[in-house]
């Protein structure tokens, strides 16, 4: 069963269902990635229904039980984040690829924006300003997002450290994290065991954790003191960075304003380097 066939099945079957069962299917449709990786108990608790109710809904949808429904849902989610499958799908549908990317990136920005809560942004700023050292962690493509934030922090004069794959494993680098430190980790699918273990170690050592990911189901979220969620859908490569980078731009800009004179002085020092004519052409627009 293709991902579209599965989603169409859920929508069709949902029409004649009682209210409680309909609410379960609506949750699955709206939170497919989360539902695919949560246990039946976690879903039941989240929806305030019994496990038996979830089993009954699965059977109403034509599955032997909830485990079979979850297995199909997981396969559907993996199809959605598989770059080869997504490219094959758009080639088969004969869609205009540039227009499809344009549409999805607008949706990624809008969805990411709608998930930013003002209170969480304020907590983000407070946590960064009181942290002893700020560690930015990412793996693979997510490391580009972590590095973007790390660069902004240095520009603002904050003490930051970038952790990514190199001569040392992440788990080895994470041993430098101490109580009073702050770890900001970005992780887009696929989720990496070493990242989860590194964040677990950092939390055990007393550090505060901020996560940036696409779903509350991401394993790193269980260690988070604060979580931000982004949209990263792409018709070609596995994850788009537009939504995550947009979030970093928003949060670091709010942080700069909250820091006030401290940020202004740090940026003035940064600006002095722009006038080094051994590095920059002086006749062109100078900015970081």
C-alpha positions in Angstrom: 0.0 0.0 0.0 1.4 3.4 -1.0 1.5 6.3 1.4 -1.3 8.1 -0.5 -3.5 5.0 -0.6 -3.1 4.6 3.2 -4.0 8.2 3.9 -7.0 8.0 1.5 -8.1 4.8 3.4 -8.0 6.6 6.7 -10.0 9.6 5.4 -12.6 7.4 3.7 -13.1 5.1 6.7 -13.2 8.1 9.1 -16.4 9.5 7.7 -18.8 7.0 9.3 -17.0 6.5 12.6 -18.3 7.4 16.1 -16.7 10.5 17.6 -14.1 8.8 19.8 -12.9 6.6 16.9 -12.9 9.6 14.5 -10.7 11.6 16.9 -8.1 8.8 16.9 -8.0 8.8 13.1 -7.8 12.6 13.0 -4.8 12.4 15.3 -3.1 9.8 13.1 -3.6 12.0 10.0 -2.4 15.2 11.7 0.5 13.6 13.6 1.6 10.7 11.5 5.3 10.9 12.4 4.6 11.1 16.1 2.0 8.3 16.0 4.3 6.0 14.0 6.9 5.9 16.7 4.9 6.2 20.0 3.8 3.0 21.8 0.1 2.1 22.0 0.2 3.2 25.7 1.7 6.6 24.9 -1.0 7.2 22.2 -3.8 6.1 24.5 -2.6 8.5 27.2 -2.2 11.4 24.8 -5.7 10.9 23.4 -7.2 9.9 26.8 -8.6 6.7 25.4 -8.0 3.0 26.3 -5.6 0.7 24.5 -8.7 -1.4 23.7 -10.2 1.6 22.0 -7.2 1.9 19.8 -7.3 -1.8 18.9 -11.0 -1.4 17.9 -10.2 1.6 15.7 -7.5 -0.3 14.0 -9.9 -3.1 13.2 -12.5 -0.7 12.0 -9.9 0.5 9.5 -9.4 -3.1 8.3 -6.2 -4.1 10.2 -5.8 -7.1 12.4 -4.9 -4.9 15.4 -3.1 -1.7 16.4 0.3 -3.2 15.8 -0.5 -3.8 12.1 -1.9 -0.3 11.8 1.3 1.1 13.4 3.5 -0.9 11.1 1.7 0.4 8.0 1.9 4.0 9.4 5.6 3.6 10.0 6.2 2.4 6.5 4.2 5.4 5.2 6.3 7.9 7.2 9.5 6.3 6.0 8.3 6.6 2.4 7.8 10.3 3.1 11.4 10.9 4.3 13.0 8.6 1.7 14.6 10.9 -0.9 14.6 8.2 -3.6 11.0 7.4 -3.1 10.0 11.0 -3.1 11.9 11.8 -6.3 10.3 8.7 -7.9 6.9 9.9 -6.9 7.2 13.4 -8.3 8.7 12.0 -11.5 5.7 9.6 -11.8 3.2 12.4 -11.2 4.9 14.6 -13.8 4.8 17.6 -11.5 6.6 20.8 -12.2 9.5 20.3 -9.8 10.6 24.0 -9.3 7.0 25.0 -8.6 6.5 22.0 -6.2 9.7 23.0 -4.3 8.6 26.6 -4.2 5.2 25.5 -2.8 6.7 23.2 -0.2 9.3 25.7 1.0 6.6 28.3 1.6 4.6 25.7 3.5 7.8 24.8 5.5 8.3 28.4 6.6 4.6 29.0 7.4 4.4 25.7 9.4 7.6 26.5 11.3 6.4 30.0 12.0 3.0 28.8 13.3 4.8 26.4 15.8 7.0 29.2 17.3 5.5 30.3 20.7 6.5 33.7 22.1 6.8 32.2 25.6 9.2 29.5 24.3 11.3 32.1 22.5 11.6 34.1 25.7 12.7 31.0 27.6 15.2 30.2 24.9 16.8 33.6 25.3 16.9 33.3 29.1 18.5 29.9 29.0 21.3 31.0 26.5 22.1 34.2 28.5 22.6 32.3 31.8 24.5 29.2 30.3 28.1 28.7 31.2 28.9 27.3 27.8 26.5 26.6 24.9 27.1 23.4 22.9 25.5 23.2 19.4 25.2 19.6 18.2 24.1 18.2 14.8 24.7 15.1 12.7 24.9 15.0 8.9 22.6 17.6 7.3 21.4 18.7 10.8 25.0 19.8 11.6 24.5 22.7 9.0 21.7 24.0 11.2 23.7 23.6 14.4 26.7 25.4 12.7 24.4 28.3 11.6 23.3 28.8 15.3 26.9 28.4 16.5 28.1 31.2 14.1 25.3 33.5 15.3 26.3 32.9 19.0 29.9 33.8 18.3 28.8 37.0 16.5 26.9 37.9 19.7 29.9 37.3 21.9 28.5 34.2 23.6 30.7 31.2 24.4 29.8 28.5 22.0 31.2 25.1 21.0 30.2 23.2 17.9 30.0 19.4 18.2 29.7 17.3 15.0 31.3 14.2 13.5 35.1 14.4 13.3 38.1 12.7 14.7 36.1 12.1 17.9 32.7 10.5 18.1 29.9 12.7 19.4 29.6 10.7 22.6 33.3 11.3 23.3 32.9 15.1 22.7 29.9 15.2 24.9 32.0 14.2 27.9 33.2 17.8 28.0 29.7 19.0 28.9 29.1 19.9 32.5 26.4 21.1 34.8 25.5 24.7 34.0 26.1 24.2 30.3 23.4 24.3 27.7 23.1 21.9 24.8 21.1 22.9 21.7 20.7 19.9 19.4 19.2 19.9 15.9 18.1 16.5 14.5 16.1 16.0 11.4 15.2 12.5 10.2 16.7 10.0 10.2 17.3 10.0 14.0 20.7 8.9 15.0 21.4 6.6 18.0 24.7 8.3 18.8 23.0 11.7 18.9 20.4 10.3 21.4 23.1 8.7 23.5 25.1 12.0 23.5 22.1 14.1 24.6 21.3 11.5 27.3 24.8 11.8 28.6 24.7 15.6 28.6 21.4 15.5 30.5 22.9 13.1 33.1 25.8 15.4 33.6 23.4 18.2 34.5 23.3 20.2 31.3 20.0 21.8 30.1 18.8 20.6 26.7 17.0 22.5 23.9 15.9 20.4 20.9 15.1 21.5 17.4 13.5 18.7 15.4 10.5 17.9 13.2 8.4 15.8 15.7 7.8 15.3 19.4 8.4 11.6 18.6 12.1 12.3 18.0 14.1 10.3 20.7 16.0 13.4 21.8 12.8 15.1 22.9 12.5 12.9 26.0 15.6 14.7 27.4 14.5 18.2 26.4 13.9 21.1 28.8 12.6 23.1 25.8 11.6 21.9 22.3 11.1 23.7 19.0 9.5 22.0 16.0 10.1 22.7 12.3 8.7 21.6 9.0 11.3 20.1 6.6 9.3 18.5 3.8 11.1 18.1 0.4 10.1 16.4 -2.8 13.7 15.4 -3.6 16.3 15.3 -0.8 15.4 13.8 2.6 14.9 17.1 4.5 14.8 20.7 3.6 16.8 23.1 5.7 14.7 26.2 4.9 12.4 25.8 7.9 15.1 25.0 10.4 17.4 27.8 9.2 14.4 30.2 9.4 13.8 29.2 13.0 17.5 29.8 13.8 17.3 33.3 12.1 14.1 34.1 14.2 15.5 32.9 17.5 18.9 34.4 17.2 17.4 37.8 16.1 15.1 37.8 19.2 18.2 36.9 21.3 20.2 39.8 19.9 17.4 42.3 20.8 17.0 40.8 24.3 20.8 41.1 24.9 20.6 44.8 24.2 23.8 46.7 24.6 25.8 43.5 25.2 24.9 42.3 21.7 25.4 45.7 20.2 29.0 45.9 21.5 29.7 42.3 20.3 28.4 43.2 16.8 30.5 46.4 16.7 33.6 44.3 17.3 32.5 41.9 14.6 32.0 44.9 12.2 35.6 46.1 12.7 36.8 43.0 10.9 34.8 44.0 7.9 37.2 46.8 7.3 40.3 44.6 6.9 41.2 45.2 3.3 43.3 42.0 3.2 40.0 40.1 3.6 37.2 42.2 2.2 36.8 44.4 -0.9 36.1 47.8 0.6 34.0 49.2 -2.2 31.2 46.6 -1.8 28.5 46.2 0.8 30.0 45.1 4.1 28.0 42.9 6.4 27.9 39.5 8.1 
